[in-house]
């Protein structure tokens, strides 16, 4: 089965078009204003409309968002998956999934094998996991920090939901990350940028190809 690839933090037409052309399975739109990759609902709707009815799944990234904030985004554009990248507990994940009727992907920061113990509590409340590097000390963002964790932690682990590996991935290391971790999917943001928050089409194409053994 082909490795799933998500390109996250897309905020301009060039980046989105490159992700679609490369065959990405998912594209991430960040609705968290402190992020350099953030988009407004209106801007995201305009981007998504470029490939209306086709292309990758649209994933909306939220950080400890209120129901009202999520509803405002969904009023502007359809999303296929809600990615929760904050401190949302299992009950909050379940409530969001029930309220909006969309699959929920929960991001969890991983640094040690012990961090994987949290998966069991979240599994009944979510549809997917994003296993990301825990933010480094002093980081202002919960993800997109170009930091990696020891992929060997995941080797042989039974993750109770479909999952993506994230954190410090690049076109140059993604194949090794998949080999070591056994990840069925990968997520990248900073690793395909020419500058912080600005995607590079050639890096996006290279990342997708490398993830799939091309």
C-alpha positions as CSV (number, residue, x, y, z in Angstrom):
1,X,0.0,0.0,0.0
2,X,1.3,3.4,-0.9
3,X,2.5,5.7,1.9
4,X,0.1,8.5,2.5
5,X,1.5,12.0,2.2
6,X,0.2,15.2,3.8
7,X,1.6,18.6,2.9
8,X,0.7,21.0,5.7
9,X,0.7,24.7,6.1
10,X,-0.2,25.6,2.5
11,X,-1.1,29.2,2.2
12,X,-0.6,30.2,-1.5
13,X,-1.7,29.0,-4.9
14,X,1.8,27.9,-5.9
15,X,2.2,25.6,-3.0
16,X,-1.3,24.1,-3.2
17,X,-0.9,23.5,-7.0
18,X,2.4,21.8,-6.4
19,X,1.0,19.5,-3.7
20,X,-1.9,18.6,-6.0
21,X,0.4,18.0,-9.0
22,X,2.7,15.8,-6.9
23,X,-0.2,13.6,-5.9
24,X,-0.4,14.4,-2.2
25,X,-3.2,12.6,-0.4
26,X,-3.9,15.4,2.1
27,X,-3.3,19.2,2.2
28,X,-3.3,21.1,5.5
29,X,-4.7,24.5,6.0
30,X,-3.7,26.2,9.3
31,X,-6.3,28.1,11.1
32,X,-4.1,29.3,14.0
33,X,-3.2,32.9,13.7
34,X,0.2,32.8,15.5
35,X,1.6,30.5,12.8
36,X,3.5,32.0,9.9
37,X,1.5,29.5,7.7
38,X,-1.9,30.7,8.9
39,X,-4.7,31.4,6.5
40,X,-8.1,33.1,7.0
41,X,-11.2,31.1,6.2
42,X,-11.8,33.3,3.2
43,X,-8.2,32.8,1.8
44,X,-8.5,29.1,2.5
45,X,-11.8,28.9,0.6
46,X,-10.2,30.7,-2.4
47,X,-7.3,28.3,-2.4
48,X,-9.5,25.2,-2.0
49,X,-11.7,26.3,-4.9
50,X,-8.8,26.0,-7.3
51,X,-9.3,22.3,-7.2
52,X,-12.9,22.1,-6.3
53,X,-14.3,18.6,-6.1
54,X,-11.0,17.0,-6.9
55,X,-7.5,16.5,-5.4
56,X,-6.3,15.8,-1.9
57,X,-8.4,15.7,1.2
58,X,-8.6,19.1,2.9
59,X,-7.4,19.1,6.5
60,X,-8.1,22.0,8.7
61,X,-5.6,22.5,11.6
62,X,-6.9,24.0,14.8
63,X,-5.2,24.7,18.1
64,X,-7.6,24.6,21.1
65,X,-10.3,26.2,19.0
66,X,-13.8,26.9,20.1
67,X,-16.8,25.4,18.4
68,X,-17.6,28.8,17.1
69,X,-14.2,29.2,15.5
70,X,-14.4,25.8,13.8
71,X,-18.0,26.5,12.6
72,X,-16.8,29.8,11.1
73,X,-14.2,28.0,9.0
74,X,-16.6,25.3,7.9
75,X,-19.1,28.0,6.9
76,X,-16.5,29.3,4.5
77,X,-15.2,26.0,3.0
78,X,-15.7,22.3,3.3
79,X,-13.1,20.3,5.1
80,X,-12.6,16.5,5.1
81,X,-10.7,16.2,8.4
82,X,-10.3,18.3,11.5
83,X,-6.7,18.2,12.9
84,X,-6.5,19.1,16.5
85,X,-3.0,20.3,17.4
86,X,-3.4,21.8,20.8
87,X,-4.1,20.4,24.4
88,X,-7.5,18.9,23.5
89,X,-8.2,16.0,25.7
90,X,-10.1,12.9,24.6
91,X,-13.5,14.3,25.7
92,X,-12.9,17.5,23.7
93,X,-11.9,15.4,20.6
94,X,-15.1,13.3,20.9
95,X,-17.2,16.4,21.3
96,X,-15.8,18.1,18.2
97,X,-16.2,14.9,16.2
98,X,-19.8,14.6,17.3
99,X,-20.7,18.3,16.8
100,X,-19.3,18.6,13.3
101,X,-19.7,15.0,12.0
102,X,-16.2,15.0,10.5
103,X,-13.2,12.7,11.1
104,X,-10.8,14.0,13.8
105,X,-7.0,13.7,13.6
106,X,-5.3,14.3,16.9
107,X,-1.7,15.5,17.0
108,X,0.4,14.2,19.9
109,X,3.9,15.3,20.8
110,X,6.3,12.4,21.1
111,X,9.7,12.5,22.7
112,X,10.0,9.2,24.5
113,X,8.4,5.7,24.3
114,X,6.3,6.6,27.4
115,X,4.5,9.3,25.4
116,X,2.8,6.6,23.3
117,X,0.8,5.5,26.4
118,X,-1.6,8.3,25.7
119,X,-2.7,6.7,22.4
120,X,-5.0,4.3,24.2
121,X,-7.1,7.0,25.9
122,X,-7.5,9.0,22.7
123,X,-8.2,6.1,20.3
124,X,-12.0,5.9,20.9
125,X,-12.4,9.6,20.4
126,X,-10.4,10.1,17.1
127,X,-10.1,8.7,13.6
128,X,-6.4,9.3,13.0
129,X,-3.2,10.2,14.9
130,X,-0.5,12.6,13.9
131,X,2.6,11.7,15.9
132,X,4.8,14.8,15.9
133,X,7.9,15.8,17.7
134,X,7.3,17.4,21.0
135,X,7.9,21.2,20.6
136,X,11.5,22.1,21.7
137,X,11.9,24.3,24.8
138,X,10.9,27.8,24.1
139,X,9.0,27.0,20.9
140,X,6.0,29.3,20.3
141,X,4.2,26.8,18.0
142,X,2.8,23.3,18.8
143,X,4.2,22.0,15.4
144,X,6.1,23.1,12.3
145,X,9.3,23.5,14.3
146,X,11.5,21.5,12.1
147,X,12.3,19.2,15.0
148,X,12.4,15.4,14.8
149,X,12.2,12.7,17.5
150,X,13.8,9.2,17.6
151,X,11.9,7.3,15.0
152,X,13.0,4.0,16.5
153,X,10.5,4.6,19.3
154,X,7.7,3.7,16.9
155,X,9.3,0.6,15.4
156,X,7.0,-2.4,16.0
157,X,4.5,-0.3,17.9
158,X,0.8,-1.1,17.4
159,X,-0.9,2.3,16.9
160,X,-4.6,1.9,17.4
161,X,-5.7,4.2,14.6
162,X,-4.3,5.1,11.1
163,X,-1.4,7.6,11.7
164,X,1.0,10.0,10.1
165,X,4.6,10.6,11.2
166,X,5.6,14.3,11.5
167,X,8.5,16.4,12.8
168,X,11.6,17.4,11.0
169,X,10.9,15.5,7.8
170,X,12.5,16.5,4.6
171,X,12.9,15.1,1.1
172,X,16.3,13.9,2.2
173,X,15.3,11.9,5.3
174,X,11.7,10.9,4.8
175,X,12.5,7.5,3.2
176,X,14.7,6.6,6.2
177,X,12.0,7.8,8.6
178,X,9.4,5.6,7.0
179,X,11.8,2.6,7.0
180,X,12.8,3.0,10.7
181,X,9.4,3.9,12.1
182,X,7.1,1.8,9.9
183,X,4.9,4.8,9.4
184,X,2.0,4.3,7.0
185,X,1.9,8.0,6.3
186,X,4.0,11.2,6.7
187,X,3.3,14.9,7.2
188,X,5.6,17.8,6.3
189,X,5.5,21.5,6.6
190,X,8.8,23.3,7.3
191,X,10.8,20.6,5.4
192,X,9.4,21.8,2.1
193,X,9.8,25.5,2.5
194,X,12.2,28.0,0.9
195,X,11.6,30.4,3.8
196,X,9.6,30.2,6.9
197,X,5.9,29.8,5.9
198,X,6.7,29.8,2.1
199,X,6.5,26.5,0.3
200,X,8.9,25.4,-2.5
201,X,7.2,23.5,-5.3
202,X,10.3,21.5,-6.1
203,X,10.7,20.4,-2.5
204,X,7.1,19.4,-2.3
205,X,7.5,17.2,-5.5
206,X,10.8,15.8,-4.1
207,X,9.2,14.9,-0.8
208,X,6.2,13.1,-2.2
209,X,8.5,11.1,-4.6
210,X,10.9,10.2,-1.8
211,X,8.1,9.1,0.5
212,X,6.8,6.8,-2.1
213,X,10.2,5.4,-3.1
214,X,10.5,7.4,-6.3
